[in-house]
Amino acid sequence: MNGLIGFLGGLIIFQSLLFSQVEKPEDSTSSQNLVIFKGDTMKILVAYYSRTGNTRKASQIIANTLNADVDEIVDKKSRKGILGFLRAGYDATRGNTTEITYTKDPENYDIVIIGSPVWNGRVTPAVRTYLIRNKEKMKKAAFFITCAGRPGKCLKQMRELYGGAVIAEKVILSKNIEEGAKSFAEELKKLTSSH
Ligand SMILES: Cc1cc2nc3c(=O)[nH]c(=O)nc-3n(C[C@H](O)[C@H](O)[C@H](O)COP(=O)(O)O)c2cc1C
């Protein structure tokens, strides 16, 4: 019992230390000069995981701007409450996968845009699982993450898990979801439209 309390206490201190510093005060975007098939029939999917709604909100803005389909990746493991929060950080740090559900097949799309919150500087278990399961099916990808200011190695992990062509990436700060999502959507629109 004492061991468990000590472990949980340690985790709380670890997570609060992570949040106490701001590493990147501004949103940042990067895109690669990849050849993208451009045409009216290009099909785009926005697939995302969200625990508290920020990544969902960004996904909806991006999907609306690009006329894309949107699909929520649901983590079957409870992430609610303080224990859910602690387990979330622990699972992300350990690189654990989880049980997920989603409804759309990424194979049916020309580009899959994936959104994840940052947990302890890492990708969420739900998005990790989605990428491992679907990397072969995704022709091209774009990634965005939402976070409080410390993106850590989240995007790097997403790139490595996918291993394919990433057309654009963005860090969106949770205090700036609407503006960040709109600017990423506009950038993606330029990359994917013929005019
Ligand atoms: C367990 C956990 C760990 C987090 N770790 C980080 C972090 O390392 N860096 C950071 O900037 N934000 C961190 N956050 C904040 C979230 O990334 C941020 O609030 C995000 O926008 C939440 O997205 P959502 O509302 O879609 O779940 C963390 C949040 C949780 C729940």
The ligand as a Tripos MOL2 file, in Angstrom:
@<TRIPOS>MOLECULE
LIG
   31    33     1     0     0
SMALL
NO_CHARGES

@<TRIPOS>ATOM
      1 C1         -1.7810   13.0180  -18.7660 C.3       1 LIG1
      2 C2         -1.5420   14.3380  -19.4520 C.ar      1 LIG1
      3 C3         -0.2650   14.7190  -19.7450 C.ar      1 LIG1
      4 C4         -0.0170   15.9320  -20.4120 C.ar      1 LIG1
      5 N1          1.2560   16.2470  -20.7470 N.ar      1 LIG1
      6 C5          1.4940   17.3940  -21.4120 C.ar      1 LIG1
      7 C6          2.8300   17.7330  -21.8070 C.ar      1 LIG1
      8 O1          3.7890   16.9980  -21.6230 O.2       1 LIG1
      9 N2          3.0170   18.9270  -22.4470 N.ar      1 LIG1
     10 C7          2.0010   19.8010  -22.6760 C.ar      1 LIG1
     11 O2          2.2430   20.8650  -23.2140 O.2       1 LIG1
     12 N3          0.7040   19.4960  -22.3420 N.ar      1 LIG1
     13 C8          0.4390   18.3220  -21.7280 C.ar      1 LIG1
     14 N4         -0.8500   17.9860  -21.3860 N.ar      1 LIG1
     15 C9         -1.9410   18.9120  -21.7530 C.3       1 LIG1
     16 C10        -2.6600   18.4480  -23.0260 C.3       1 LIG1
     17 O3         -1.7540   18.0320  -24.0250 O.3       1 LIG1
     18 C11        -3.5250   19.5460  -23.6340 C.3       1 LIG1
     19 O4         -4.3850   20.0750  -22.6700 O.3       1 LIG1
     20 C12        -4.2960   19.0380  -24.8140 C.3       1 LIG1
     21 O5         -4.7520   20.1190  -25.6040 O.3       1 LIG1
     22 C13        -5.4830   18.2000  -24.4030 C.3       1 LIG1
     23 O6         -6.1560   17.7560  -25.5370 O.3       1 LIG1
     24 P1         -7.6510   17.1720  -25.4610 P.3       1 LIG1
     25 O7         -8.5060   18.2410  -24.8330 O.co2     1 LIG1
     26 O8         -8.0200   16.9170  -26.8720 O.co2     1 LIG1
     27 O9         -7.6130   15.9330  -24.6290 O.co2     1 LIG1
     28 C14        -1.1070   16.7870  -20.7440 C.ar      1 LIG1
     29 C15        -2.4080   16.3890  -20.4100 C.ar      1 LIG1
     30 C16        -2.6300   15.1760  -19.7870 C.ar      1 LIG1
     31 C17        -4.0430   14.7510  -19.4880 C.3       1 LIG1
@<TRIPOS>BOND
     1     1     2 1
     2     2     3 ar
     3     2    30 ar
     4     3     4 ar
     5     4     5 ar
     6     4    28 ar
     7     5     6 ar
     8     6     7 ar
     9     6    13 1
    10     7     8 2
    11     7     9 ar
    12     9    10 ar
    13    10    11 2
    14    10    12 ar
    15    12    13 ar
    16    13    14 ar
    17    14    15 1
    18    14    28 ar
    19    15    16 1
    20    16    17 1
    21    16    18 1
    22    18    19 1
    23    18    20 1
    24    20    21 1
    25    20    22 1
    26    22    23 1
    27    23    24 1
    28    24    25 2
    29    24    26 1
    30    24    27 1
    31    28    29 ar
    32    29    30 ar
    33    30    31 1
@<TRIPOS>SUBSTRUCTURE
     1 LIG1         1 GROUP 0 **** ****
